[in-house]
Amino acid sequence: MAPSVPSKRSLELSDKEKNLHDRLFSVISKVQKEISENCDNVGDNFAEEARKIHYGEAPARGIYGQTTDEEAEALEEEEIEFFRMPWVKPKKTQ
Protein backbone atom coordinates (compact mmCIF):
# COMPACT_ATOMS: atom_id res chain seq x y z
CA MET A 1 0.00 0.00 0.00
CA ALA A 2 1.31 3.46 -0.84
CA PRO A 3 1.55 6.03 1.95
CA SER A 4 -0.88 8.92 1.96
CA VAL A 5 1.04 12.04 0.95
CA PRO A 6 -0.80 15.34 1.25
CA SER A 7 -0.95 17.48 -1.86
CA LYS A 8 0.55 20.97 -1.83
CA ARG A 9 -2.95 22.39 -2.07
CA SER A 10 -4.11 20.54 1.06
CA LEU A 11 -1.18 22.04 2.98
CA GLU A 12 -2.12 25.64 2.14
CA LEU A 13 -3.93 27.59 4.83
CA SER A 14 -7.42 28.93 4.23
CA ASP A 15 -8.05 32.66 4.72
CA LYS A 16 -9.68 31.88 8.07
CA GLU A 17 -6.63 29.86 9.17
CA LYS A 18 -4.23 32.61 7.99
CA ASN A 19 -6.23 35.20 9.93
CA LEU A 20 -6.12 33.04 13.08
CA HIS A 21 -2.39 32.44 12.60
CA ASP A 22 -1.73 36.17 12.24
CA ARG A 23 -3.82 37.02 15.32
CA LEU A 24 -2.09 34.35 17.42
CA PHE A 25 1.32 35.51 16.25
CA SER A 26 0.41 39.08 17.18
CA VAL A 27 -0.76 38.11 20.68
CA ILE A 28 2.29 35.92 21.32
CA SER A 29 4.58 38.71 20.10
CA LYS A 30 2.93 41.25 22.45
CA VAL A 31 3.20 38.92 25.46
CA GLN A 32 6.80 38.14 24.53
CA LYS A 33 7.60 41.86 24.37
CA GLU A 34 6.07 42.46 27.83
CA ILE A 35 8.03 39.55 29.29
CA SER A 36 11.33 40.66 27.77
CA GLU A 37 10.82 44.27 28.94
CA ASN A 38 9.69 43.43 32.49
CA CYS A 39 11.42 40.19 33.47
CA ASP A 40 15.00 38.99 33.81
CA ASN A 41 16.34 36.68 31.12
CA VAL A 42 18.17 33.95 33.04
CA GLY A 43 18.92 31.91 29.90
CA ASP A 44 19.72 28.24 30.47
CA ASN A 45 19.66 28.77 34.25
CA PHE A 46 15.85 29.00 34.36
CA ALA A 47 15.20 25.92 36.51
CA GLU A 48 17.97 26.77 38.97
CA GLU A 49 16.85 30.39 39.31
CA ALA A 50 13.16 29.40 39.64
CA ARG A 51 14.14 27.10 42.53
CA LYS A 52 16.14 29.86 44.23
CA ILE A 53 13.16 32.23 44.01
CA HIS A 54 10.72 29.55 45.16
CA TYR A 55 12.80 28.64 48.20
CA GLY A 56 13.59 32.26 49.12
CA GLU A 57 17.26 32.09 48.17
CA ALA A 58 16.88 34.85 45.55
CA PRO A 59 14.60 37.89 45.41
CA ALA A 60 11.11 37.29 43.99
CA ARG A 61 10.89 38.64 40.45
CA GLY A 62 9.72 37.66 37.00
CA ILE A 63 12.17 35.55 35.04
CA TYR A 64 12.27 33.85 31.69
CA GLY A 65 14.68 31.54 29.93
CA GLN A 66 15.09 28.00 28.68
CA THR A 67 14.86 24.66 30.40
CA THR A 68 14.90 21.04 29.33
CA ASP A 69 11.83 18.81 29.50
CA GLU A 70 13.44 16.92 32.36
CA GLU A 71 14.10 20.12 34.33
CA ALA A 72 10.52 21.28 33.70
CA GLU A 73 9.16 17.97 35.02
CA ALA A 74 11.31 18.34 38.14
CA LEU A 75 9.96 21.87 38.71
CA GLU A 76 6.41 20.52 38.39
CA GLU A 77 7.17 17.75 40.89
CA GLU A 78 8.46 20.40 43.32
CA GLU A 79 5.23 22.36 42.71
CA ILE A 80 7.15 25.39 41.45
CA GLU A 81 4.82 27.50 39.32
CA PHE A 82 5.92 28.36 35.78
CA PHE A 83 4.50 28.16 32.29
CA ARG A 84 5.84 27.43 28.88
CA MET A 85 5.16 29.58 25.90
CA PRO A 86 6.41 29.63 22.35
CA TRP A 87 9.09 32.22 21.67
CA VAL A 88 8.67 33.52 18.14
CA LYS A 89 11.05 35.44 15.97
CA PRO A 90 9.75 38.90 15.05
CA LYS A 91 8.34 39.19 11.55
CA LYS A 92 10.59 41.03 9.15
CA THR A 93 9.12 44.35 8.09
CA GLN A 94 9.28 44.95 4.39
Solvent accessible surface area in square Angstrom, and as a share of the most:
residue,aa,sasa,rsa
1,M,244,1.09
2,A,88,0.69
3,P,112,0.70
4,S,114,0.74
5,V,119,0.68
6,P,79,0.50
7,S,64,0.41
8,K,162,0.69
9,R,203,0.74
10,S,76,0.49
11,L,123,0.61
12,E,110,0.49
13,L,87,0.43
14,S,56,0.36
15,D,118,0.61
16,K,168,0.71
17,E,84,0.38
18,K,101,0.43
19,N,81,0.41
20,L,85,0.42
21,H,96,0.43
22,D,69,0.36
23,R,143,0.52
24,L,95,0.47
25,F,40,0.17
26,S,45,0.29
27,V,87,0.50
28,I,41,0.21
29,S,34,0.22
30,K,137,0.58
31,V,63,0.36
32,Q,24,0.10
33,K,121,0.51
34,E,101,0.45
35,I,26,0.13
36,S,52,0.34
37,E,110,0.50
38,N,106,0.54
39,C,38,0.22
40,D,67,0.35
41,N,92,0.47
42,V,26,0.15
43,G,23,0.22
44,D,115,0.60
45,N,88,0.45
46,F,22,0.09
47,A,4,0.03
48,E,91,0.41
49,E,26,0.12
50,A,10,0.08
51,R,69,0.25
52,K,72,0.30
53,I,37,0.19
54,H,89,0.40
55,Y,118,0.45
56,G,63,0.61
57,E,130,0.58
58,A,18,0.14
59,P,102,0.64
60,A,93,0.72
61,R,87,0.32
62,G,36,0.35
63,I,28,0.14
64,Y,40,0.15
65,G,28,0.27
66,Q,103,0.46
67,T,42,0.24
68,T,72,0.42
69,D,85,0.44
70,E,126,0.56
71,E,64,0.29
72,A,1,0.01
73,E,99,0.44
74,A,32,0.25
75,L,0,0.00
76,E,108,0.49
77,E,143,0.64
78,E,60,0.27
79,E,145,0.65
80,I,9,0.05
81,E,168,0.75
82,F,50,0.21
83,F,146,0.61
84,R,140,0.51
85,M,50,0.22
86,P,78,0.49
87,W,122,0.43
88,V,33,0.19
89,K,175,0.74
90,P,110,0.69
91,K,113,0.48
92,K,186,0.79
93,T,135,0.79
94,Q,223,0.99
